[in-house]
């Protein structure tokens, strides 16, 4: 594939494998290198996808790739991303963008200083049903949004999901799962004017459950919940003055939606094939080709705003990570 778009992936966890697998459904994109601090972990994925393993992240970012995908735990996104940026490599960073807003600012500052493309891998934004949601809202068909309701809960116990229960890795329900409903609210309503949050901190020192109410200048509310304790419906509703949009489970993955307006229901069935991670990769290649360093769909400013919102929620529920001063 001489005309292929070559990715270097930092990290060897489940999301790295899912990303590589979904790229196989594209015409041009492929993972050329998997990088890990220990070569043996990279070798496993490299063998599965016909890539070349590389020991050490510095070696990876200096290899012959067109872009870097950061798929490491949240707490080290910033150092991995900045390493790649300083090597001149465009970087797609797995959500959430960073461990906190301070780290996010450092990443954005580095991208601007070196004029290197940087984007948060909030893959839902690039899926067909999310594009349709934005089109419906922008058309005015449901009127002015007055309420967003969304939940994301999965049963993720400490064994085997240690990372999600590790404060040093920025674990907890909020950053790993709650990011999805929060990002949806941000996409449609922007920065909340006020935030009210309640959470439960478990014996590991991370939140096992967090609920938030966002209020906005126009009077709209976003009611968002997340938990590691149990699988929840994972639905979303966007309610306007003229009608509503219902997003089926899992609302953040390729799925069906419908509008209910004036007593008329219109169905938009899901016809997507695959996991859904490849759309962001294709969009990122287009961003690189455009000569710009940030996406209009997932801008630096919005990624930072979301991290600031997450910081405020953590402040309210008493969740602080060891790496924070």
Buried (B, 14 or more C-beta within 10 A) or exposed (E): EEEBBBBBBBBBBEBBBBBBBBBEEBEBBBBBBBBBEEBEBBBEBBEEBEBBBBBBBEEBBBBEBBBBBBBBBBBBBBBBBBBBBBBEBBBBBBBBBBBBBBBBBBBBEBBBEBEBBBBBBBBBBBBBBBEBBEEBBEEEBBBEBBBBBBBBBBEBEBEEBEBBBBBBBBBBBBBBBBBBBBBBBBBBBBBBEEBEBBBBBBEBBBBBBBBBBBBBEEEBBBBBBBBBBEEBEBBBBBBBEEBBBBBBBBBBBBBBBBBBBEEEEEEBEBEBEBBBBBBBBBBBBEBBEEEEBBBEBBBBEBBBBBBBBBBBBBEBBEBBBEBBE
